[in-house]
C-alpha cells in the first residue's frame, strides 16, 4: 500500500467511525447502518465504484466536522472486517444469525464500508479483492456470530487473515 493510498484509508476509516457512531441504533442491526443517502447504486460500474460512492456520500452528508476528524485510539473499540465477495455463496446463515447485520449475501452494512482493495497477489486461499469495513463495538459480538456461521469464510476479521494490510495497519499502530 503506497503512502497516498494509506493516507486515504486513514481518512476514510476515521470518517466511517465518526459516521457510524452517530447512526448506530443497537436494536436495529439490519437497518441503522444502511442509511438511504449512502446506499450505493445498484448498477455501479464495479465494486470499487460502489465503495467510492458510499465514501463520497458519507463525506457529503457528514457536514464539515467529518472532514476534520482522525482515527480514534484502538478503533474506538470496534474491529475491522473483510468480505471476499467472490467467495460468497449467499446461504443466508450470517444474515439470520446476526438479525440482518449482514445481508443475505454476507455483505456488511454500507455505512461501515471503508475501502475496496485489489491486491496484486493472492495470499493462501484468500482472494485478491476484498471489502474492508469497520464494525462498531456495539455490534462486534453480533458480527462475530456471523463470521462463525459463514461456511465459505467470505467474512473474516481482518486480524485473522494473512493479508498484507494487517502488517501495514500494525506498523501504523492502527490495529494491534
C-alpha positions, 0 to 999 in steps of 0.5 A: 500500500503506497503512502497516498493510498494509506493516507486515504484509508486513514481518512476514510476509516476515521470518517466511517467511525465518526459516521457510524457512531452517530447512526448506530441504533443497537436494536436495529442491526439490519437497518441503522447502518444502511442509511438511504443517502449512502446506499450505493447504486445498484448498477455501479460500474464495479465494486470499487465504484460502489465503495467510492460512492458510499465514501463520497456520500458519507463525506457529503452528508457528514457536514464539515466536522467529518472532514476534520476528524482522525482515527480514534485510539484502538478503533474506538473499540470496534474491529475491522472486517473483510468480505471476499465477495467472490467467495460468497455463496449467499446461504443466508446463515450470517444474515439470520444469525446476526438479525440482518447485520449482514445481508443475505449475501454476507455483505456488511452494512454500507455505512461501515464500508471503508475501502475496496482493495485489489491486491496484486497477489493472492495470499493462501486461499484468500482472494485478491479483492476484498471489502474492508469495513469497520464494525462498531463495538456495539455490534462486534459480538453480533458480527462475530456470530456471523463470521462463525456461521459463514461456511465459505469464510467470505467474512473474516476479521481482518486480524485473522487473515494473512493479508498484507494490510494487517502488517501495514495497519500494525506498523501504523499502530492502527490495529494491534 
